[in-house]
Amino acid sequence: MLKIQRLLLIAPTQMARTPAFDRAQALARATGAMLHMVAFDHVNALAVAGLFDHDAMTQAREGYLQVHRHWLEQQARLQRCEGLRVTSEVVWSRFSLAHVLDYANDFHADLVIKDMQSVPAFDRVFHRPLDWLLLRDCPAPLHLVAGAENPKPLKILAAIDLSHLEDLTQGLNERILTLASTLAVACDASLHMLNVGNWSVFGDALASVPTSSLDDSLRDAVNDAQQEAFEALAEHYGIEASHRHVLSGIPHRVIGQFARRQAFDMVVLGTASRHGVDIFLGGTAENVLHHAPCSLTVVKP
């Protein structure tokens, strides 16, 4: 069982209590982990003013940050009143990938929590949203909160991928299931396991291919091997038979539709890359994020 000791909440720049606050508080209470809340704040007008009057800008900046620090500390104080270990910090910095990654690395978080970013499809054509970049580069498991009807998750889905050999993804399926089962036990949530079958990787392919494109004997052998691996993992993590699901289709669509239909509070899935190119797992995580049916937790190899 994984020990979750340090939670990092990336608070929004705006002084507003969002669903990620409630989820972070619930997970801190359930796991007994300490929670640190950080907000990145930067006002261009104050930065520009500093070019002309550094002292005045410094005073104005500190006054502005003090208001934000006081607000965030109030949120922390409310949670400390419930017996939680919570700290807070406001950093004068742009809300960028580099700053978030540096902070997460320095903090050594076991789980990074953040509100899911809603980006219109047109904007995604011209730049990759911060959530996408964090999926790729955040060293710790990343929990993106899309609403929190149940702050403490009641139903968790572990979406594994058996199309790759385990040594290719460095035991990623086990990492997914370990984190999912740890959260399920801590939150007293039901844990389900899903594999989207009929996909596999062969030779030097960078992406999974449908097994229906293979000859009959090879397809049957692949499907049998995946089913055997699926049952072995389910047994190892104590997932009851009625909570084991094997479906067919395009992975990200199946995961999204199944999670929405079954009203899961959280989907735990993996992402990985090889030689700088997103393989099946990475593409699936990004595509699920497009139309997220619920909160997502993304695990790396």
Sequence and secondary structure as in RCSB ss.txt:
>XXXX:A:sequence
MLKIQRLLLIAPTQMARTPAFDRAQALARATGAMLHMVAFDHVNALAVAGLFDHDAMTQAREGYLQVHRHWLEQQ
ARLQRCEGLRVTSEVVWSRFSLAHVLDYANDFHADLVIKDMQSVPAFDRVFHRPLDWLLLRDCPAPLHLVAGAEN
PKPLKILAAIDLSHLEDLTQGLNERILTLASTLAVACDASLHMLNVGNWSVFGDALASVPTSSLDDSLRDAVNDA
QQEAFEALAEHYGIEASHRHVLSGIPHRVIGQFARRQAFDMVVLGTASRHGVDIFLGGTAENVLHHAPCSLTVVK
P
>XXXX:A:secstr
     EEEEEE SSS   HHHHHHHHHHHHH  EEEEEEEE  HHHHHHTTT HHHHHHHHHHHHHHHHHHHHHH
HHHHHTTT  EEEEEEES   HHHHHHHHHHHT SEEEEE     HHHHHHS  HHHHHHHH SS EEEES  SS
SS SEEEEEE  SS TTTTTSHHHHHHHHHHHHHHHHT EEEEEEEESEE  TT SS EEGGGS HHHHHHHHHH
HHHHHHHHHHHTT  GGGEEEEES HHHHHHHHHHHTT SEEEEE  EETTEE HHHHHHHHHHHT SSEEEEE 
 
